[in-house]
Amino acid sequence: MPKFTVSIGYCDYDDNVDVKELINKADLALYESKRTGRNKVTRYKDSIIFANS
């Protein structure tokens, strides 16, 4: 049986932010989930910073 993992990233909706920025924030949160162990749900926060590696 194959093993699957699920990683989810999301951000809070804000009427003052355009859709592209909301999608970008959710995408950053998704990659934070994957980077920190997978099988996680991560909420976007301004402190998510990625090192260039």
mmCIF file as Biopython writes it, N, C-alpha, C and O atoms, coordinates in Angstrom:
data_model
#
loop_
_atom_site.group_PDB
_atom_site.id
_atom_site.type_symbol
_atom_site.label_atom_id
_atom_site.label_alt_id
_atom_site.label_comp_id
_atom_site.label_asym_id
_atom_site.label_entity_id
_atom_site.label_seq_id
_atom_site.pdbx_PDB_ins_code
_atom_site.Cartn_x
_atom_site.Cartn_y
_atom_site.Cartn_z
_atom_site.occupancy
_atom_site.B_iso_or_equiv
_atom_site.auth_seq_id
_atom_site.auth_asym_id
_atom_site.pdbx_PDB_model_num
ATOM 1   N N  . MET A ? 1  ? 0.851   -1.174 0.000  1.0 0.0 1  A 1 
ATOM 2   C CA . MET A ? 1  ? 0.000   0.000  0.000  1.0 0.0 1  A 1 
ATOM 3   C C  . MET A ? 1  ? 0.895   1.234  0.000  1.0 0.0 1  A 1 
ATOM 4   O O  . MET A ? 1  ? 1.763   1.360  0.864  1.0 0.0 1  A 1 
ATOM 5   N N  . PRO A ? 2  ? 0.700   2.152  -0.957 1.0 0.0 2  A 1 
ATOM 6   C CA . PRO A ? 2  ? 1.524   3.364  -0.986 1.0 0.0 2  A 1 
ATOM 7   C C  . PRO A ? 2  ? 1.240   4.265  0.214  1.0 0.0 2  A 1 
ATOM 8   O O  . PRO A ? 2  ? 0.131   4.294  0.747  1.0 0.0 2  A 1 
ATOM 9   N N  . LYS A ? 3  ? 2.259   4.986  0.613  1.0 0.0 3  A 1 
ATOM 10  C CA . LYS A ? 3  ? 2.117   5.926  1.728  1.0 0.0 3  A 1 
ATOM 11  C C  . LYS A ? 3  ? 1.925   7.334  1.165  1.0 0.0 3  A 1 
ATOM 12  O O  . LYS A ? 3  ? 2.659   7.764  0.275  1.0 0.0 3  A 1 
ATOM 13  N N  . PHE A ? 4  ? 0.942   8.033  1.691  1.0 0.0 4  A 1 
ATOM 14  C CA . PHE A ? 4  ? 0.669   9.401  1.276  1.0 0.0 4  A 1 
ATOM 15  C C  . PHE A ? 4  ? 0.878   10.341 2.446  1.0 0.0 4  A 1 
ATOM 16  O O  . PHE A ? 4  ? 0.652   9.975  3.600  1.0 0.0 4  A 1 
ATOM 17  N N  . THR A ? 5  ? 1.309   11.550 2.142  1.0 0.0 5  A 1 
ATOM 18  C CA . THR A ? 5  ? 1.379   12.592 3.153  1.0 0.0 5  A 1 
ATOM 19  C C  . THR A ? 5  ? 0.518   13.764 2.692  1.0 0.0 5  A 1 
ATOM 20  O O  . THR A ? 5  ? 0.319   13.970 1.495  1.0 0.0 5  A 1 
ATOM 21  N N  . VAL A ? 6  ? 0.015   14.522 3.651  1.0 0.0 6  A 1 
ATOM 22  C CA . VAL A ? 6  ? -0.812  15.683 3.340  1.0 0.0 6  A 1 
ATOM 23  C C  . VAL A ? 6  ? -0.257  16.888 4.074  1.0 0.0 6  A 1 
ATOM 24  O O  . VAL A ? 6  ? -0.110  16.876 5.296  1.0 0.0 6  A 1 
ATOM 25  N N  . SER A ? 7  ? 0.047   17.917 3.320  1.0 0.0 7  A 1 
ATOM 26  C CA . SER A ? 7  ? 0.514   19.178 3.889  1.0 0.0 7  A 1 
ATOM 27  C C  . SER A ? 7  ? -0.413  20.275 3.383  1.0 0.0 7  A 1 
ATOM 28  O O  . SER A ? 7  ? -0.711  20.350 2.191  1.0 0.0 7  A 1 
ATOM 29  N N  . ILE A ? 8  ? -0.862  21.122 4.297  1.0 0.0 8  A 1 
ATOM 30  C CA . ILE A ? 8  ? -1.809  22.175 3.956  1.0 0.0 8  A 1 
ATOM 31  C C  . ILE A ? 8  ? -1.290  23.506 4.479  1.0 0.0 8  A 1 
ATOM 32  O O  . ILE A ? 8  ? -0.785  23.594 5.599  1.0 0.0 8  A 1 
ATOM 33  N N  . GLY A ? 9  ? -1.418  24.526 3.664  1.0 0.0 9  A 1 
ATOM 34  C CA . GLY A ? 9  ? -1.086  25.888 4.085  1.0 0.0 9  A 1 
ATOM 35  C C  . GLY A ? 9  ? -2.281  26.785 3.861  1.0 0.0 9  A 1 
ATOM 36  O O  . GLY A ? 9  ? -2.966  26.674 2.844  1.0 0.0 9  A 1 
ATOM 37  N N  . TYR A ? 10 ? -2.534  27.671 4.800  1.0 0.0 10 A 1 
ATOM 38  C CA . TYR A ? 10 ? -3.648  28.605 4.647  1.0 0.0 10 A 1 
ATOM 39  C C  . TYR A ? 10 ? -3.314  29.939 5.278  1.0 0.0 10 A 1 
ATOM 40  O O  . TYR A ? 10 ? -2.369  30.057 6.058  1.0 0.0 10 A 1 
ATOM 41  N N  . CYS A ? 11 ? -4.106  30.944 4.928  1.0 0.0 11 A 1 
ATOM 42  C CA . CYS A ? 11 ? -3.951  32.263 5.532  1.0 0.0 11 A 1 
ATOM 43  C C  . CYS A ? 11 ? -5.331  32.820 5.835  1.0 0.0 11 A 1 
ATOM 44  O O  . CYS A ? 11 ? -6.334  32.356 5.292  1.0 0.0 11 A 1 
ATOM 45  N N  . ASP A ? 12 ? -5.372  33.805 6.694  1.0 0.0 12 A 1 
ATOM 46  C CA . ASP A ? 12 ? -6.631  34.451 7.042  1.0 0.0 12 A 1 
ATOM 47  C C  . ASP A ? 12 ? -7.065  35.380 5.911  1.0 0.0 12 A 1 
ATOM 48  O O  . ASP A ? 12 ? -6.244  36.060 5.296  1.0 0.0 12 A 1 
ATOM 49  N N  . TYR A ? 13 ? -8.353  35.394 5.655  1.0 0.0 13 A 1 
ATOM 50  C CA . TYR A ? 13 ? -8.906  36.269 4.620  1.0 0.0 13 A 1 
ATOM 51  C C  . TYR A ? 13 ? -8.915  37.707 5.119  1.0 0.0 13 A 1 
ATOM 52  O O  . TYR A ? 13 ? -9.244  37.979 6.274  1.0 0.0 13 A 1 
ATOM 53  N N  . ASP A ? 14 ? -8.551  38.615 4.233  1.0 0.0 14 A 1 
ATOM 54  C CA . ASP A ? 14 ? -8.540  40.045 4.551  1.0 0.0 14 A 1 
ATOM 55  C C  . ASP A ? 14 ? -9.079  40.791 3.339  1.0 0.0 14 A 1 
ATOM 56  O O  . ASP A ? 14 ? -8.513  40.695 2.250  1.0 0.0 14 A 1 
ATOM 57  N N  . ASP A ? 15 ? -10.174 41.539 3.518  1.0 0.0 15 A 1 
ATOM 58  C CA . ASP A ? 15 ? -10.779 42.303 2.416  1.0 0.0 15 A 1 
ATOM 59  C C  . ASP A ? 15 ? -9.812  43.298 1.784  1.0 0.0 15 A 1 
ATOM 60  O O  . ASP A ? 15 ? -9.991  43.679 0.627  1.0 0.0 15 A 1 
ATOM 61  N N  . ASN A ? 16 ? -8.797  43.719 2.521  1.0 0.0 16 A 1 
ATOM 62  C CA . ASN A ? 16 ? -7.873  44.743 2.047  1.0 0.0 16 A 1 
ATOM 63  C C  . ASN A ? 16 ? -6.671  44.185 1.281  1.0 0.0 16 A 1 
ATOM 64  O O  . ASN A ? 16 ? -5.797  44.940 0.857  1.0 0.0 16 A 1 
ATOM 65  N N  . VAL A ? 17 ? -6.630  42.870 1.108  1.0 0.0 17 A 1 
ATOM 66  C CA . VAL A ? 17 ? -5.495  42.229 0.437  1.0 0.0 17 A 1 
ATOM 67  C C  . VAL A ? 17 ? -5.996  41.593 -0.848 1.0 0.0 17 A 1 
ATOM 68  O O  . VAL A ? 17 ? -7.055  40.964 -0.856 1.0 0.0 17 A 1 
ATOM 69  N N  . ASP A ? 18 ? -5.246  41.748 -1.936 1.0 0.0 18 A 1 
ATOM 70  C CA . ASP A ? 18 ? -5.722  41.174 -3.194 1.0 0.0 18 A 1 
ATOM 71  C C  . ASP A ? 18 ? -5.517  39.661 -3.222 1.0 0.0 18 A 1 
ATOM 72  O O  . ASP A ? 18 ? -4.708  39.108 -2.478 1.0 0.0 18 A 1 
ATOM 73  N N  . VAL A ? 19 ? -6.267  39.019 -4.096 1.0 0.0 19 A 1 
ATOM 74  C CA . VAL A ? 19 ? -6.313  37.557 -4.155 1.0 0.0 19 A 1 
ATOM 75  C C  . VAL A ? 19 ? -4.939  36.951 -4.405 1.0 0.0 19 A 1 
ATOM 76  O O  . VAL A ? 19 ? -4.604  35.924 -3.814 1.0 0.0 19 A 1 
ATOM 77  N N  . LYS A ? 20 ? -4.139  37.567 -5.269 1.0 0.0 20 A 1 
ATOM 78  C CA . LYS A ? 20 ? -2.797  37.035 -5.550 1.0 0.0 20 A 1 
ATOM 79  C C  . LYS A ? 20 ? -1.948  36.993 -4.295 1.0 0.0 20 A 1 
ATOM 80  O O  . LYS A ? 20 ? -1.207  36.033 -4.083 1.0 0.0 20 A 1 
ATOM 81  N N  . GLU A ? 21 ? -2.042  38.012 -3.463 1.0 0.0 21 A 1 
ATOM 82  C CA . GLU A ? 21 ? -1.263  38.028 -2.220 1.0 0.0 21 A 1 
ATOM 83  C C  . GLU A ? 21 ? -1.761  36.967 -1.244 1.0 0.0 21 A 1 
ATOM 84  O O  . GLU A ? 21 ? -0.959  36.330 -0.560 1.0 0.0 21 A 1 
ATOM 85  N N  . LEU A ? 22 ? -3.072  36.772 -1.174 1.0 0.0 22 A 1 
ATOM 86  C CA . LEU A ? 22 ? -3.624  35.727 -0.309 1.0 0.0 22 A 1 
ATOM 87  C C  . LEU A ? 22 ? -3.124  34.349 -0.752 1.0 0.0 22 A 1 
ATOM 88  O O  . LEU A ? 22 ? -2.734  33.527 0.078  1.0 0.0 22 A 1 
ATOM 89  N N  . ILE A ? 23 ? -3.139  34.107 -2.051 1.0 0.0 23 A 1 
ATOM 90  C CA . ILE A ? 23 ? -2.651  32.825 -2.575 1.0 0.0 23 A 1 
ATOM 91  C C  . ILE A ? 23 ? -1.169  32.657 -2.270 1.0 0.0 23 A 1 
ATOM 92  O O  . ILE A ? 23 ? -0.737  31.570 -1.888 1.0 0.0 23 A 1 
ATOM 93  N N  . ASN A ? 24 ? -0.388  33.716 -2.435 1.0 0.0 24 A 1 
ATOM 94  C CA . ASN A ? 24 ? 1.042   33.651 -2.134 1.0 0.0 24 A 1 
ATOM 95  C C  . ASN A ? 24 ? 1.283   33.315 -0.660 1.0 0.0 24 A 1 
ATOM 96  O O  . ASN A ? 24 ? 2.159   32.512 -0.339 1.0 0.0 24 A 1 
ATOM 97  N N  . LYS A ? 25 ? 0.508   33.929 0.232  1.0 0.0 25 A 1 
ATOM 98  C CA . LYS A ? 25 ? 0.666   33.650 1.661  1.0 0.0 25 A 1 
ATOM 99  C C  . LYS A ? 25 ? 0.310   32.203 1.986  1.0 0.0 25 A 1 
ATOM 100 O O  . LYS A ? 25 ? 1.010   31.549 2.760  1.0 0.0 25 A 1 
ATOM 101 N N  . ALA A ? 26 ? -0.773  31.701 1.399  1.0 0.0 26 A 1 
ATOM 102 C CA . ALA A ? 26 ? -1.153  30.306 1.622  1.0 0.0 26 A 1 
ATOM 103 C C  . ALA A ? 26 ? -0.080  29.363 1.070  1.0 0.0 26 A 1 
ATOM 104 O O  . ALA A ? 26 ? 0.209   28.329 1.671  1.0 0.0 26 A 1 
ATOM 105 N N  . ASP A ? 27 ? 0.503   29.721 -0.067 1.0 0.0 27 A 1 
ATOM 106 C CA . ASP A ? 27 ? 1.566   28.920 -0.664 1.0 0.0 27 A 1 
ATOM 107 C C  . ASP A ? 27 ? 2.804   28.884 0.236  1.0 0.0 27 A 1 
ATOM 108 O O  . ASP A ? 27 ? 3.410   27.828 0.420  1.0 0.0 27 A 1 
ATOM 109 N N  . LEU A ? 28 ? 3.173   30.031 0.791  1.0 0.0 28 A 1 
ATOM 110 C CA . LEU A ? 28 ? 4.304   30.067 1.732  1.0 0.0 28 A 1 
ATOM 111 C C  . LEU A ? 28 ? 4.036   29.176 2.944  1.0 0.0 28 A 1 
ATOM 112 O O  . LEU A ? 28 ? 4.926   28.465 3.410  1.0 0.0 28 A 1 
ATOM 113 N N  . ALA A ? 29 ? 2.815   29.221 3.442  1.0 0.0 29 A 1 
ATOM 114 C CA . ALA A ? 29 ? 2.467   28.370 4.589  1.0 0.0 29 A 1 
ATOM 115 C C  . ALA A ? 29 ? 2.526   26.897 4.206  1.0 0.0 29 A 1 
ATOM 116 O O  . ALA A ? 29 ? 2.951   26.069 5.013  1.0 0.0 29 A 1 
ATOM 117 N N  . LEU A ? 30 ? 2.106   26.554 2.989  1.0 0.0 30 A 1 
ATOM 118 C CA . LEU A ? 30 ? 2.183   25.172 2.516  1.0 0.0 30 A 1 
ATOM 119 C C  . LEU A ? 30 ? 3.629   24.690 2.519  1.0 0.0 30 A 1 
ATOM 120 O O  . LEU A ? 30 ? 3.923   23.607 3.026  1.0 0.0 30 A 1 
ATOM 121 N N  . TYR A ? 31 ? 4.531   25.489 1.956  1.0 0.0 31 A 1 
ATOM 122 C CA . TYR A ? 31 ? 5.931   25.072 1.925  1.0 0.0 31 A 1 
ATOM 123 C C  . TYR A ? 31 ? 6.554   25.020 3.315  1.0 0.0 31 A 1 
ATOM 124 O O  . TYR A ? 31 ? 7.479   24.243 3.552  1.0 0.0 31 A 1 
ATOM 125 N N  . GLU A ? 32 ? 6.061   25.832 4.223  1.0 0.0 32 A 1 
ATOM 126 C CA . GLU A ? 32 ? 6.522   25.733 5.623  1.0 0.0 32 A 1 
ATOM 127 C C  . GLU A ? 32 ? 6.084   24.397 6.218  1.0 0.0 32 A 1 
ATOM 128 O O  . GLU A ? 32 ? 6.848   23.773 6.955  1.0 0.0 32 A 1 
ATOM 129 N N  . SER A ? 33 ? 4.876   23.956 5.913  1.0 0.0 33 A 1 
ATOM 130 C CA . SER A ? 33 ? 4.407   22.641 6.371  1.0 0.0 33 A 1 
ATOM 131 C C  . SER A ? 33 ? 5.319   21.537 5.865  1.0 0.0 33 A 1 
ATOM 132 O O  . SER A ? 33 ? 5.719   20.651 6.619  1.0 0.0 33 A 1 
ATOM 133 N N  . LYS A ? 34 ? 5.638   21.598 4.598  1.0 0.0 34 A 1 
ATOM 134 C CA . LYS A ? 34 ? 6.502   20.570 4.007  1.0 0.0 34 A 1 
ATOM 135 C C  . LYS A ? 34 ? 7.912   20.630 4.588  1.0 0.0 34 A 1 
ATOM 136 O O  . LYS A ? 34 ? 8.520   19.597 4.867  1.0 0.0 34 A 1 
ATOM 137 N N  . ARG A ? 35 ? 8.423   21.838 4.768  1.0 0.0 35 A 1 
ATOM 138 C CA . ARG A ? 35 ? 9.790   22.010 5.264  1.0 0.0 35 A 1 
ATOM 139 C C  . ARG A ? 35 ? 9.953   21.508 6.696  1.0 0.0 35 A 1 
ATOM 140 O O  . ARG A ? 35 ? 11.022  21.031 7.077  1.0 0.0 35 A 1 
ATOM 141 N N  . THR A ? 36 ? 8.886   21.620 7.483  1.0 0.0 36 A 1 
ATOM 142 C CA . THR A ? 36 ? 8.999   21.286 8.911  1.0 0.0 36 A 1 
ATOM 143 C C  . THR A ? 36 ? 8.403   19.931 9.266  1.0 0.0 36 A 1 
ATOM 144 O O  . THR A ? 36 ? 8.095   19.678 10.430 1.0 0.0 36 A 1 
ATOM 145 N N  . GLY A ? 37 ? 8.238   19.066 8.288  1.0 0.0 37 A 1 
ATOM 146 C CA . GLY A ? 37 ? 7.897   17.703 8.638  1.0 0.0 37 A 1 
ATOM 147 C C  . GLY A ? 37 ? 6.752   17.047 7.903  1.0 0.0 37 A 1 
ATOM 148 O O  . GLY A ? 37 ? 6.515   15.856 8.106  1.0 0.0 37 A 1 
ATOM 149 N N  . ARG A ? 38 ? 6.037   17.754 7.068  1.0 0.0 38 A 1 
ATOM 150 C CA . ARG A ? 38 ? 4.921   17.184 6.308  1.0 0.0 38 A 1 
ATOM 151 C C  . ARG A ? 38 ? 3.811   16.705 7.237  1.0 0.0 38 A 1 
ATOM 152 O O  . ARG A ? 38 ? 3.947   16.733 8.461  1.0 0.0 38 A 1 
ATOM 153 N N  . ASN A ? 39 ? 2.698   16.260 6.622  1.0 0.0 39 A 1 
ATOM 154 C CA . ASN A ? 39 ? 1.522   15.827 7.391  1.0 0.0 39 A 1 
ATOM 155 C C  . ASN A ? 39 ? 1.109   16.878 8.415  1.0 0.0 39 A 1 
ATOM 156 O O  . ASN A ? 39 ? 0.801   16.561 9.564  1.0 0.0 39 A 1 
ATOM 157 N N  . LYS A ? 40 ? 1.108   18.135 7.974  1.0 0.0 40 A 1 
ATOM 158 C CA . LYS A ? 40 ? 0.796   19.245 8.876  1.0 0.0 40 A 1 
ATOM 159 C C  . LYS A ? 40 ? -0.134  20.236 8.203  1.0 0.0 40 A 1 
ATOM 160 O O  . LYS A ? 40 ? -0.253  20.280 6.979  1.0 0.0 40 A 1 
ATOM 161 N N  . VAL A ? 41 ? -0.788  21.028 9.036  1.0 0.0 41 A 1 
ATOM 162 C CA . VAL A ? 41 ? -1.540  22.184 8.577  1.0 0.0 41 A 1 
ATOM 163 C C  . VAL A ? 41 ? -0.865  23.407 9.178  1.0 0.0 41 A 1 
ATOM 164 O O  . VAL A ? 41 ? -0.682  23.484 10.393 1.0 0.0 41 A 1 
ATOM 165 N N  . THR A ? 42 ? -0.494  24.363 8.334  1.0 0.0 42 A 1 
ATOM 166 C CA . THR A ? 42 ? 0.221   25.550 8.797  1.0 0.0 42 A 1 
ATOM 167 C C  . THR A ? 42 ? -0.526  26.805 8.386  1.0 0.0 42 A 1 
ATOM 168 O O  . THR A ? 42 ? -0.913  26.965 7.228  1.0 0.0 42 A 1 
ATOM 169 N N  . ARG A ? 43 ? -0.723  27.687 9.346  1.0 0.0 43 A 1 
ATOM 170 C CA . ARG A ? 43 ? -1.349  28.989 9.102  1.0 0.0 43 A 1 
ATOM 171 C C  . ARG A ? 43 ? -0.257  29.991 8.782  1.0 0.0 43 A 1 
ATOM 172 O O  . ARG A ? 43 ? 0.775   30.023 9.453  1.0 0.0 43 A 1 
ATOM 173 N N  . TYR A ? 44 ? -0.474  30.813 7.759  1.0 0.0 44 A 1 
ATOM 174 C CA . TYR A ? 44 ? 0.501   31.840 7.402  1.0 0.0 44 A 1 
ATOM 175 C C  . TYR A ? 44 ? 0.646   32.843 8.541  1.0 0.0 44 A 1 
ATOM 176 O O  . TYR A ? 44 ? -0.333  33.267 9.155  1.0 0.0 44 A 1 
ATOM 177 N N  . LYS A ? 45 ? 1.880   33.199 8.797  1.0 0.0 45 A 1 
ATOM 178 C CA . LYS A ? 45 ? 2.174   34.291 9.729  1.0 0.0 45 A 1 
ATOM 179 C C  . LYS A ? 45 ? 3.351   35.055 9.151  1.0 0.0 45 A 1 
ATOM 180 O O  . LYS A ? 45 ? 4.166   34.488 8.423  1.0 0.0 45 A 1 
ATOM 181 N N  . ASP A ? 46 ? 3.441   36.329 9.469  1.0 0.0 46 A 1 
ATOM 182 C CA . ASP A ? 46 ? 4.488   37.172 8.882  1.0 0.0 46 A 1 
ATOM 183 C C  . ASP A ? 46 ? 5.899   36.693 9.212  1.0 0.0 46 A 1 
ATOM 184 O O  . ASP A ? 46 ? 6.852   37.087 8.540  1.0 0.0 46 A 1 
ATOM 185 N N  . SER A ? 47 ? 6.047   35.870 10.209 1.0 0.0 47 A 1 
ATOM 186 C CA . SER A ? 47 ? 7.387   35.429 10.612 1.0 0.0 47 A 1 
ATOM 187 C C  . SER A ? 47 ? 7.903   34.250 9.788  1.0 0.0 47 A 1 
ATOM 188 O O  . SER A ? 47 ? 9.021   33.792 10.025 1.0 0.0 47 A 1 
ATOM 189 N N  . ILE A ? 48 ? 7.129   33.747 8.835  1.0 0.0 48 A 1 
ATOM 190 C CA . ILE A ? 48 ? 7.631   32.652 7.989  1.0 0.0 48 A 1 
ATOM 191 C C  . ILE A ? 48 ? 8.675   33.240 7.042  1.0 0.0 48 A 1 
ATOM 192 O O  . ILE A ? 48 ? 8.366   34.077 6.194  1.0 0.0 48 A 1 
ATOM 193 N N  . ILE A ? 49 ? 9.906   32.787 7.204  1.0 0.0 49 A 1 
ATOM 194 C CA . ILE A ? 49 ? 11.018  33.270 6.396  1.0 0.0 49 A 1 
ATOM 195 C C  . ILE A ? 49 ? 11.781  32.051 5.894  1.0 0.0 49 A 1 
ATOM 196 O O  . ILE A ? 49 ? 12.056  31.124 6.656  1.0 0.0 49 A 1 
ATOM 197 N N  . PHE A ? 50 ? 12.116  32.058 4.629  1.0 0.0 50 A 1 
ATOM 198 C CA . PHE A ? 50 ? 12.850  30.943 4.054  1.0 0.0 50 A 1 
ATOM 199 C C  . PHE A ? 50 ? 14.274  31.373 3.751  1.0 0.0 50 A 1 
ATOM 200 O O  . PHE A ? 50 ? 14.518  32.420 3.152  1.0 0.0 50 A 1 
ATOM 201 N N  . ALA A ? 51 ? 15.203  30.538 4.182  1.0 0.0 51 A 1 
ATOM 202 C CA . ALA A ? 51 ? 16.608  30.783 3.845  1.0 0.0 51 A 1 
ATOM 203 C C  . ALA A ? 51 ? 16.854  30.248 2.445  1.0 0.0 51 A 1 
ATOM 204 O O  . ALA A ? 51 ? 16.259  29.243 2.054  1.0 0.0 51 A 1 
ATOM 205 N N  . ASN A ? 52 ? 17.700  30.890 1.702  1.0 0.0 52 A 1 
ATOM 206 C CA . ASN A ? 52 ? 18.084  30.378 0.388  1.0 0.0 52 A 1 
ATOM 207 C C  . ASN A ? 52 ? 19.082  29.270 0.587  1.0 0.0 52 A 1 
ATOM 208 O O  . ASN A ? 52 ? 20.236  29.503 0.948  1.0 0.0 52 A 1 
ATOM 209 N N  . SER A ? 53 ? 18.616  28.043 0.343  1.0 0.0 53 A 1 
ATOM 210 C CA . SER A ? 53 ? 19.540  26.899 0.513  1.0 0.0 53 A 1 
ATOM 211 C C  . SER A ? 53 ? 19.458  25.968 -0.642 1.0 0.0 53 A 1 
ATOM 212 O O  . SER A ? 53 ? 20.159  24.957 -0.671 1.0 0.0 53 A 1 
#
